[in-house]
């Protein structure tokens, strides 16, 4: 797709050279472990919330071996209120796998990354690209939205990544690995800062003149489903986990009962935490953060 490449990739790379944010996981001294940690934390979580958690995490566990030596419950505790705490367990499991299979060094090969617990196609491509400067299509939500608008003329990408999106991303990927890695970061940054989901800043976009969606008059896509939080099981799970994170040891059932008045919903949320391996029930009726990896 040479025409699209010239019209999209080159202007975005030039824009990125001037407007890229100074983020710690992008700096030259960020090692592959730091990049992997950032990718786990950035899933469904904005940069502003990730930054303090990321810095605290690496200060405590600067290498996979440091994290692997701890109980998984400590990862859940350190995760704090970052949200989606199963990511903490998966990152701990990845650290254990890296320590046991790769002598404590994050592997460079895409397939080896993909085989780590909690690492999907996107995360493997992102780490291979950003940490090891390899040539991979990196499709996060921001990149998918940029390509949907600029090339396909659609306001939003499909709910799940499609084969067509992968083919499009591959067709735009620069041949030189270092440049491909920079394009991955640049297109992601454009989606995060300019081509945003709710209020795109088209006047500031380097490819506005070639954007298929803008040229078509910005036709609206299907309404997207919002994610509620207040009153949901997810909120109750968060409240229960907060009690356990703040405790020095196991907590009694009464301490958990106090966080939510609906006993049935509270029990359902607690059962879900136990099933997910985020909470361990003890024989005496108390609960604690997990001391061993989930089965």
JOKARA-V985973 format. One line per field, one symbol per residue. burial: I if it has 24 or more other ideal C-beta (glycine too) atoms within 12 Angstrom, else O. Layout:
burial = ???
This chain:
burial = OOOIIOOIIIIIIOIIOOOOOOIIIIOOOIIIIIIIIIIIIIIOIOOOOIOOIIOOIIOOIOIIOIIIOIOIIIIIIIIIOIIIIIIIIIIIIIIIIIIOOIOIIIIIOIOOIOOIIIIIIIIIIIIIIIIIIIIIIIIIIIIIIIIIIIIIOIIIIOOOIOOOIIOIIIOIIIOOOOIIIIIIIIIIIIIIIIIOOOOIOOOOIIIIOIIIIIOOOOOOOOOOOOOOOOOOIIOIIIIIIIIIIOOOOIIOOOIIOOIIOOOOOIOOIIOIIIOIIIIIIOOOOOIIIIOOIIO
